[in-house]
Structures are given as structure tokens and as C-alpha cells.
């Protein structure tokens, strides 16, 4: 089969307490030599799955490089490059300290819209406090030079930092005007903060690539509110993508026990958490502070799962390899151990199918590659990069 030229960046970063960079794992990731695709059925025809890379430690995000190649993060704090010939680089140096514990660590990766000229790589990660016992979502950027990120700077920091290793988000998406959206979580220990506009937890934020705040953000200049905020009342957003026709941002969000959501966040919108939710607490009791599933002044989700598949990365399909999937929305499912395919009519979900169920693997991210195939990350200690294509392609 045709092999996609991959470039993976893996960045060595700090430990939970912001200490020395992590060392190379004993068994570094390897590309699969002479991979053999496996066919699986779907409602709209068979598809093939090919394992390209294995040995990734809890891979989290990927981004394709112009001209071929892809960047992949691993949650323990590494970014690795895999060359077109299959060579896997040592961990790339240069990242700031990263809080690594539980769900927290090195998360998403995105390229500058002008990467061919400026070489900026953007990384979402859990940033430790000075003493290292709590963390919050942060974004850093650096210029890729060989096996190092140079001129690294942190352009966004979530405040206050409340997380002990849960609910940090985070996805990075650039819109057509060059704004950078950063999805986040509520840090779990203080869910009510998602409703408080003087705090950045539980918020979708919109900034310029250098961290400056756009003047047309909804809360700029308003007393008691942070100017970075685009929308609020979010629990834990781990997926985001731009709709290919409307160009609006869509996000996926973890509910508690039940109530995973898809939202189309609009400026200044309140998406309810923890006041309204379709889920219940893990104890089996109602979520503290919740008054039900809907209320005036809070925006209902565009789509909701009453039983949580634990949705993560997401992508709209626009490629030519699967004409039957044109315009569909794909989401990784962690607890659901599948790739979710949603058919849309406008902004309405009209049908759902689960793919990859026979593999029983936690799907962390999904992206469309430049070749029109879908690429997914399997979240595991021995994680994988998979390619989904038509049979024989």
C-alpha cells in the first residue's frame, strides 16, 4: 500500500513537579515494516485499517506537516519525529515544564497557519504552579529546528490553576482569520468556576497566536470578566474542529456519568456546566449545583449522549477516498472504544455509526490526512497510529 510520509515531533518535557525532562522510554516507538491492512465492515462499505506506528506512550494529538509528515504528542511529555523513511527521532528538546499526572501532560499540537514561513509549532499542555502541586491548561509555541524547539514561549496560561491532574482539555484550532481557539476543562475540583467570568477554568478561549486578546472578544473591557473568554460553562472539551462549509467551530465535551456533548460555541454563550447537564455524578447522585437538563439563558448542546462514550478528538471528513463519508463528523471514543461517525443535515445529527468496535481500543484523536485517509491515535501504554482507507487503497 502507499505509505504516508510522516514527520512526528516528540518533545521531552518536565515531570509532575516541573523537574528535569523525561528520559527516553526503554522501547521507543517504531514504524511497522510492511504493514498489512485489515478489512472491517461498515454501513456504507468495507474499510481497511493499517497500523503504521506502535510503541507510542499514550499518544494524544497529531498534526500533518505541509508537503508530508505529521506531528504526534505523547501525554508523558514527548514529541517525536518520524521521517518519510520510517526513522523515529529521539525526543525533541526545548519544551517548558509540564505537569504529568493522570489526564494531565502534553496534549494537543497544531501548526501555525503560516508554518511554511514561520515554523511555529503550538502545543497545549498542563502547566504546573510554582510549587508543582496543581496545574492548568497552557499553550506554548516554538520554532522547529532539527531535533529541538527554539525560541519557545508560553502564549497562554489558564488561571487560576486548580487541577490535580484532571479536566484540563485541551485542543487547539485556528480559524480562518488566524485566531487560536483553546478548549479547556473545569479542573474538576471547582466545577462552579466554569460559570465565573473572572476565571479561565471551564472556558473556551480565543486569542491571537502571540497570546494577545482580540478586541472583538465578547468580554473585552467588561468589569469582572477575562477578555480571553469566547464561551463558558464547559466541563472538559477534548475535541474541536472547524466545519468545512459554515466555518464555525464545533467542540466535543465530556459529561460526568452520562451527558457527553457536541456544541457549536458562539461568542458569549453559556453552555450550562454544572448548572445544567444530562449526566449524573460518579457517585450516582445528581451533580452538585445542577438544576436539570436545560434552563433559560443557557444553550442546549447540538447533540448529546445519555451514556458517555467519552468523546475526544474530532474531525470533519472532506476527502476523496470515501465519497460516502463526505461531510460526516468523526470523533474518538475512549470508554466507548470506537470511532464514532455522525451524519449531518445542516447542524443536526441524523445518524450515528460506531467504527473500529472489533478492535476494542481507546481512540484519542482522529484527523484527515492530506491523502484523504483518516488517521487515528490509540491511547494506550503501547499506543498506535492507524490509517483508515478504502480496501485496497
N, C-alpha and C positions, 0 to 999 in steps of 0.2 A: 504494500500500500504506500501511498505517498506519505512521507513523514514531514510534519510541520517543523520548520526551523524555529527552535525555542531559544530564548535567552532569559534565564531565570536569575534574579538577583536575590541573594540571601544575606541579610545583614546581621552580623553579630552585635548583640546589644547587652544591656545590663541585666542583673538578676532582680529578684523581688526588692531588695534593699538598695538598688542603684549601684551595685558594685561593679567588679570587673566584667568585661564582655564574656559571654558564654563561649565555651570552647567547642571545637568540632565534635560532632557526635561520633561514636565508635564506628558506626556503619553509615557513612554518608549516603545521600540519595544517589540512585543510579538510573540511567535510562535503560529501558528494556530493549535488548537487542533482538531484532527480527520479531517484533510483536505480532501476535496472531489475534485478529478481531473475533469477537463472539457475537452472534446474532441473537436479538431478542425481539419479541412481537410487540406491536402497539396497535391502537385502534386505527391508525392511518398507515399501516405498513411496517415491515420489519426495519430495524435499525441495528447498526453494529457498534460495539464498544471495544476500544483498543486501549490497553494500558501502556502509557508512554513512559512514565516515571514512577518509581516506587522508593520507599525509604524516607519520604518527607515526614517530618515530625509535626503533626497537627497543622497541615497547611491551611492558610486562611484566605488569602486573596491572590488574584493574578491580574496582570495587565499586559496586553500584547504590544510589542515594540514595532514601530514603523519599519517596513522592509523585512519583517520576520523576527520572531523571538517573543518571549513572554517573561514577565517578572512574577515571581511567586514568593509570598511571605510564609514563614512558619511561626506559629504563635510563641514558641520559646525564645524568639528574638533573633532569627537569622533571615538573611535574604541571599539567594544563591543564583548564580548564572549558569544556565545550561546552553552551550553553544550549538550551532546547527549540526555539528558533527557528533553531538551527544556528550561532549565533555562537560562534566559538572565542576564548577569552580569551587574553591574554598569560600567560606563565608566572607562576604564583603564587609569591610570595616567602615566605621565612621558615624554610627548612629548614636543619639543621646541615650542616657539611661532609660531602661524600660522596666516597668513593674510586671513581673511574670508570676502569676498565681491564679489558679482556677481558670476563669474565662478570659483573664486579662493577659496581655502580652503584645506582641507585634501583630497587627491586624491587617487592614486593607492597604493596597498600593494603587496608585494612579499616576499616569504620566501627565506632565504639562501639556495643554493643548498645542503648544509650540515646541514640543520636545525636540524635534529635529534641529532647532536652532539653539534652545537654551539648556537642554539636557537635564531639566529639573525632574526629579522623582519625588512624589509625595507619599508619605507613609502615615497611616493612623496607628496610634499605639496607646497603651496605658502608661501614663506618666506618673512616677511616684512623687509624693510630697517630700519635703526636705529630709524628714526622718525615715521615709520609706515605708510607713505602715498603712498608708492609704494611697489611692490613685484616682486619676480622672483621665478622660479622653484628651488626647493631644494630637497635633499634626506637625510633622517636621518635613522639610524638603532638603534635598542635597543634589549636587551635580555628580552624575555618574562618570567617574574617570578610572578606567581599568577595574581593579578589584576594590575600589574604595568609593565612598560618597564624600565629596569635598564641599566646602562652604556650607556645611549643614547648619540650618537654623530652624528653630521651633516657631511656627507661624500662628499656632492656635493652642490655647490651653483652657480646658474646662475648669471652671471654678464655681463653687468650692469642690474640692476633691473629697468624695465620700465613700468611694468603692473600696471594698476589701478583696476585690477580685471578681466581681460580678457586675453585669449590666453596664458595660462601657461602650456598647455599639461594636464596630463603627465602620461605615462605608464612606467612600469619597467619590463624588461625582461632579464633574464640570458641566455647566450648562452652555448654551450657545453663545452667551455674552461673556463667557470666561469666568463667571462666579464659581466658587468652590463650595459645594454643599457638604456638610459633615453630619452624618447621623450619629446619634448618641443614645445612651441609656440613662436611667434614673439613679444608677448606682445602688439600687435596691434598698439600702438601709434607711433611706429617707424618701419614700415614693412621693410624698406630698410636695416635695421640692419641684416636681415636674410641673406644678401649677404656679410656681412662684417665679415671676419675671425678672427678679433680681439675681437669679441663679441660672447657671447654664446646664445643670443636670436635667435630663428628660426633655431636651430641646433639639430641634433641627436647626442648625446654624448655617448662615450664608455669609461668606467672606470673599475678599479678593485673594488671589494666590499668594500675595505677600503678607496676608493677615489683616489688612486694613478692612474697615467696615463699609460696605456700600451705603451711600447716602439715602437710597430709597428702601432700605430695610424697614419693616413695619414699625419697629420700636426705637428707631434712631431719634434721639432728642427727647424721649419721653422719660419723665421722672420715675425712678424706681424700677427701670427695665434695662436689660442689657441690649445694646444695639446689634449684637451678632445674631439675635434670635430671628428666625424665619417663622417657625411654628412651635407649639409646645403641647404639653400633656401627652408625651410619648413615654412608653415603658422601656423598650430595648430594641432599637432599629438596627437590624443586621443585614438589610438588603436595600438597594437603591438603584434605579435606572431611569434614563430619560426615554419617554415614549417616542417612538420613531416618527409619528405623524403630528401629534399635538405639541411635542417638545416639552411637555410638562414632566416634572419629576414624580416618580412613583416610589414608594418605600414599603418595605415589609417589616413587621414588628412582632416580637414575641409577646404573647399574652402570658398570664400566670398559668394556672392549670386550666387550659382552655382559653379561647379568645385570641388566637393569633390573628393578625390583621394585615390587610393591604390598605394603604392610604395614598391620596394624591394631595400632598400638603400644599395649602395655599397660604399666602402671606398673612400672618397674624392669627391663623387658625388655631383653635384649641381642640385637641383630639382626645381629651377626656381623662386620661390616666392620672390618678387612680380613682377619680370620681365615678366614671362610667367604664364598664368592662363587661365582656361576655364570659370572662373566666372567674374562677374562684381561687382562694389562697391554697397553697400546697398542703395546709393543714386540713383542708376540706371545708373551712368556714368562709364566709364572704370576705372579700378583700377589705381591709381596714380603710374606712373613708368612702367606700363605694356606695352609691345610692341606686344602682341599677345598670341597665344596658344603654340607656340613652337619656338625655335631658336637654332642655333648651339651652342654646348658646354653645353647645359642644358638638363637634362634627362627627357623624357616624362613619365608620370605616367603609371603604368602597367594597370590601369583601372581608368575610370573617370565617374562621374555622372554629366551630364549637369545641372540637377536640384538637388540641395543638399538635401539628406536625413538627413544630419548632423550625419555622422558616428562617432561612439565612439569605445568602447571595441570590441575586435575581438578574435576569436579562431578557430583553425582548428579542425575538428572532426575526431577522430581516434578510437572511442569506438565501442563496440559490440552491443549495444542496437539498433542502427539504421544502419544496414549494407548498406542501400540505400543512406546514407549520408556520407559514408566513404570518407575522403579526401576533403570534402566540407569546405568552409570557411564561418564562421558566423560572422556577425557584428551587433552591436546595432545601431538603428537609432533613434535619438532624435526628430527632426522635422518630420521625416517620420513615427514615432510611430509604429515601427515594428522591427522584427528581420530579417535581410537580409541573405539569403542563396545563396552562389555563387558556382556554379560547375566549376571545373578547368580541363583543359588539359595542363599539364606542368605548365607554368607560365601564361597561358592565361585563362581569364574568358570566359566561353562559354554559361553560362545561369545564370539567376538571378530569385529568388523567394522571395516574402515577406511573412513572417510568423507573427502570432500574431496581424494581422491587425484589427481583430474584437475587440480586447481589447482596442485599441487606447491609448496605454501607451508609454511613452518615455523610450526606452531601453538604459541604460547607459553602461552595461557591460555584457559579456557572457563568460562563461568558461565551459569546460568539466569537470564533476565531476569524482571521482575515480570509481563510479558505472556505468559510461558510459552514464549517463544522461547529458543534458545541463542545466546549471543554469544561470539565467539572473537576473539582477537588474533593477527594475523600478525606474526611477528618478522622485521623487515627494516629496512634504512635508510629505505625508504618503506613503513612498516608500516601495517596496516589494522585497522579494527574491522568485523567481519562479523556479520550476523544470519542465523540459520538458522531457517526456519519451514516449515510445510507450503506446498505450491504454492498460490498464490492468497491466502495469509494474510500 
